[in-house]
């Protein structure tokens, strides 16, 4: 409750607080979509309706009201037919097509920030399709560069009672964390079937996990034992919440962790994104200067003294106007020139084209310099 109230308070600057984007990832069958459904209902019951986005183009039915649905923009089966793709290829291509228009989604989120304090994004069940695709990276970075963004990894607790399976889940969670570089919360779902306390104990007590591994006799257990040493530091800073998407338990604790992750984003991640923005802008500016310098050298004999040219040049015409007007004559001009049929018009036109081309290049460069020096 307190976490939700904090999210609705205005910023210290007086403007509306930007919505918190919750990017929900999870293996197929982990209960990810059911979790988003429960989360949506919970926020509505708290008087804080979320802005919900569905990014799964292959889902038959969405069990929650989606403000933006990828299926309204991209037809998954048509993509498969048109490009001759299988199911996974169709999902990847549909996401790629949707990502080309994601700037419009960002505008919708900005408009809804006065009404919705949370943005829930449900991703495809094939987790690798979103996590490791170019479109997934584009969507994640677009969100994180403008809004506080938190990755929620939904894990099937009932299928993780085997220590090897548990370690596989943790390795995947670790890879997503380092891929997205965003605040991360592990949601251990289906606690109505089995309590998640065993997993928390394995993460906090190295010896307990080793005892569970001793019951495994396969070669994979040796690899898992080595990996558990590597992930020990990863566990120390990991946020873990047990949730039942069916019963709705654990959601209060989840939003406490969301509030903590939001503070972490503002403290550590946002300054880094701002630094990257400035670095990118500086690199682009330097690249433009280098291109301009190369252009000046390539122009050679054409004068590029913009200090004197800009004050004396007539209004610069559009290149299309120059193309349309250059070389066209009125009917009277044609009649007047009809008596000069013995003149070599080809030589005359060439003599006119060279200074006209030089004037055109000079005017274009002067306009370019003027625009970039503003």
JOWOSUL-V266693 format. One record per backbone hydrogen bond with DSSP energy under -1.0 kcal/mol. NH is the residue of the N-H (numbers start at 1). CO is the residue of the C=O. E is the energy in kcal/mol with one decimal. If there is no record, write none. Layout:
NH_CO_E, NH_CO_E
This chain:
5_1_-2.3, 6_2_-2.1, 7_3_-1.5, 8_4_-1.1, 11_15_-1.9, 14_11_-1.6, 20_117_-2.6, 21_148_-3.2, 22_119_-3.4, 23_150_-2.8, 24_121_-2.3, 25_152_-3.1, 30_27_-1.9, 35_31_-2.1, 36_32_-2.1, 37_33_-2.2, 38_34_-2.5, 39_35_-2.6, 40_36_-2.4, 41_37_-2.2, 42_38_-2.3, 43_39_-2.2, 44_40_-2.0, 45_41_-2.1, 46_42_-1.2, 47_44_-1.6, 48_43_-2.8, 51_118_-2.8, 53_120_-3.0, 54_68_-2.7, 55_122_-2.9, 67_52_-1.6, 68_52_-1.8, 70_54_-2.1, 72_69_-1.9, 73_70_-1.2, 74_70_-2.9, 79_75_-2.1, 80_76_-1.9, 81_77_-2.2, 82_78_-2.9, 83_79_-2.2, 85_80_-1.8, 90_86_-2.5, 91_87_-1.9, 92_88_-2.5, 93_89_-2.5, 94_90_-2.3, 95_91_-2.4, 96_92_-2.3, 97_93_-2.4, 98_94_-2.2, 99_95_-2.6, 101_98_-1.6, 102_99_-1.4, 104_101_-1.2, 106_102_-2.1, 107_103_-1.4, 108_104_-1.8, 109_105_-2.2, 110_106_-2.2, 111_107_-2.1, 112_108_-1.5, 115_112_-1.2, 116_112_-2.8, 119_20_-2.7, 120_51_-2.1, 121_22_-2.4, 122_53_-2.6, 123_24_-1.1, 127_125_-1.6, 129_126_-1.4, 131_127_-2.7, 132_128_-1.8, 137_133_-1.7, 138_134_-2.4, 139_135_-2.5, 140_136_-2.4, 141_137_-2.7, 142_138_-2.2, 143_139_-2.1, 144_140_-2.6, 145_141_-1.8, 146_143_-1.3, 147_143_-3.0, 150_21_-3.0, 151_183_-2.6, 152_23_-2.8, 153_185_-2.8, 154_25_-3.1, 155_187_-3.0, 157_189_-1.7, 160_157_-1.6, 166_162_-2.6, 167_163_-2.3, 168_164_-2.0, 169_165_-2.1, 170_166_-2.2, 171_167_-2.5, 172_168_-2.0, 173_169_-2.4, 174_170_-2.5, 175_171_-2.2, 176_172_-2.2, 177_173_-2.2, 178_174_-2.2, 179_175_-1.5, 180_176_-2.8, 181_177_-2.5, 185_151_-2.4, 186_239_-3.0, 187_153_-2.7, 188_241_-3.0, 189_155_-2.4, 189_187_-1.1, 191_243_-1.4, 193_190_-1.4, 194_190_-1.5, 200_196_-1.8, 201_197_-2.3, 202_198_-2.1, 203_199_-1.8, 204_200_-1.8, 205_201_-3.1, 209_205_-1.5, 210_206_-2.0, 211_207_-2.3, 212_208_-1.8, 213_209_-2.0, 214_210_-1.6, 216_213_-2.0, 221_218_-1.0, 223_219_-1.3, 224_220_-2.8, 225_221_-2.2, 226_222_-1.8, 227_223_-2.5, 228_224_-2.1, 230_226_-1.1, 231_227_-2.2, 235_231_-2.3, 236_232_-1.1, 238_235_-1.4, 241_186_-2.4, 243_188_-2.4, 244_249_-1.9, 248_244_-2.8, 254_250_-1.7, 255_251_-2.0, 256_252_-1.2, 257_253_-1.9, 258_254_-2.1, 259_255_-2.0, 260_256_-1.8, 261_257_-2.6, 262_258_-2.3, 263_259_-1.9, 264_260_-1.9, 265_261_-2.2, 266_262_-2.3, 267_263_-2.0, 268_264_-2.9, 270_265_-3.1, 273_269_-2.3, 274_270_-2.6, 275_271_-2.2, 276_272_-2.3, 277_273_-2.3, 278_274_-2.3, 279_275_-2.4, 280_276_-2.5, 281_277_-2.6, 282_278_-2.4, 283_279_-2.2, 284_280_-2.4, 285_281_-2.2, 286_282_-2.3, 287_283_-2.2, 288_284_-2.2, 289_285_-2.1, 290_286_-2.2, 291_287_-2.4, 292_288_-2.4, 293_289_-2.3, 294_290_-2.3, 295_291_-2.1, 296_292_-2.1, 297_293_-2.0, 298_294_-2.3, 299_295_-1.8, 302_299_-1.4, 306_304_-1.6, 309_305_-1.8, 310_306_-2.2, 313_309_-1.8, 322_318_-1.9, 323_319_-2.3, 324_320_-2.3, 325_321_-2.3, 326_322_-2.5, 328_325_-1.6, 334_330_-1.9, 335_331_-2.1, 336_332_-2.4, 337_333_-2.0, 340_337_-1.7, 343_340_-1.5, 345_343_-1.3, 348_344_-1.7, 349_345_-2.8, 350_346_-2.1, 351_347_-2.2, 352_348_-1.5, 353_349_-2.4, 354_350_-1.7, 356_352_-1.8, 357_353_-2.9, 358_354_-2.1, 359_355_-2.6, 360_356_-2.3, 361_357_-2.5, 362_358_-2.5, 363_359_-2.7, 364_360_-2.4, 365_361_-2.4, 366_362_-2.1, 367_363_-2.2, 368_364_-2.2, 369_365_-2.7, 370_366_-2.3, 371_367_-2.1, 372_368_-2.0, 373_369_-1.4
